Structure formats: structure tokens, C-alpha cells
Amino acid sequence: MKKGRIALFAALFIFSLLIVSAVFTAFGGGMKGKVAVVSVTGPIVEAKTAVDEIKGYAKDASIRAIVLRVDSPGGGVVASQEIYEQVKKAKAKKKVVVSMGSVAASGGYYIAAPADHIIANPGTITGSIGVIMVVPNLKGLLDKVGIKTDVVKSGRLKDLASVFRGIGPEEREIIQGVMDDVHEQFISAVADGRKMQLKKVRAISDGRIFSGRQALKAGLVDELGDLDF
């Protein structure tokens, strides 16, 4: 009789543990998990740090969401594109939310575009969907001080956009073609990330900036708030 009771109590105890485990898995598991914050601050000159962080958090089973905190005026095209692609990959595995700081413009907006949800402060400066290349022209100054440069090159356009002389019509056409192509890549990335029509994105992709509140109306962000949303 004693043995029967012990066996019964043991069976009830094991059954209780199984019930508790099932309840924890069904409900507790949903309450567990951490939110990772990846910060991109200042000019975007390299992508490795942000890419490695995002990639690591995307693989980490204990992380249920990634917040990308962007406070950047933009930067290099390639670095921005690399972070953009990693955000897209992470989004396929878990929720990615962007929180914009004082500024998230140009490349700063580029990397935010593919996120599941974008939150900006009302006064955040964002947008600036465009591409720029600035080439100094020192020819006038060098002529004044009597400095001349001799160029030896193997290709007619090898010294394209040299700072020692102005940009000629042919060079300008070539450079403009590159800028237009990169600009179109930016527009397509925003349209894809925001699920917007290309013509709608193109209409506001002349380099203009938006406040967070204006960006909300334009469909570039989803909500007004801050990092403590």
C-alpha cells in the first residue's frame, strides 16, 4: 500500500512538472528574450562594426528583436548599402525597428529603409534621398601662385575629376551618369524597403530633407516617438 502511494505521488509530481513546463513554454517563452540595440552614430564611413553586430544578434536565439538607433547624416554609398543588406537579412529572422535620433538622412535613411518599423522624433532631420560628389577646383589658385602640374597617364580619362583643373563636358557627363545610377539604386532601395511605388519615392528623392513629422506624412517613417517608445 505504501509503495502504491509513493508511486502515485511520484507520478503526480512528474505530471505536475510536465504541466508547468508546458505552460512556461506556451506563455513564459513569449515573455522571455532580449531586445538588442545597435547604434549607428556619425558619418557612415565603414560597415563592418554595424554589420557584425546585426548579424550576431540575428543569429542569437535569446534576442527577439533588434533596435537600430540611427543618428547619422549619411556617408559612403557602399558602407550604407552593406548595412542596408544586413538589415534586410536580419528582418527575415526577427523584428527590426529603427529609432531615429537628431538626424537620419541620406545614408542614415538608406540603412533605415528596410526595417519593419521606423520611429522618428517630430524634429528628426531625415530624408535627403540623393547622391552628391564634390570635386575641388584648384586651377585658379595654382595659376595665381604659378604652380603647374604635369600629368602622365595611360588612359585619356584616367585623371577624371582632377582637382588641378576644371571638369570638362565629357567628364561631367560620365560623372553625372554614375551619380544618376547610384541615385536610382537608392530610390529602388527605399521603394522596396518601404513598400512604396517607385514614382512616389522618385517624386520626393531630389535631395530634400524632412522633419520627422513631415516624413510621417510622406510615408518615410511609421510613427513619431523616441528610443523609449
Secondary structure, 3 states (H helix, E strand, C coil): CHHHHHHHHHHHHHHHHHHHHHHHHHHHHHHCCEEEEEEEECCECCCHHHHHHHHHHHHCCCEEEEEEEEEECCECHHHHHHHHHHHHHHHCCCEEEEEEEEEEECHHHHCCCCCCEEEECCCCEEECCCCCCCCCCCHHHHHHHCCCCCCCCCCCCCCCCCCCCCCCHHHHHHHHHHHHHHHHHHHHHHHHHHCCCHHHHHHCCCCCEEEHHHHHHHCCCCEECCCCC
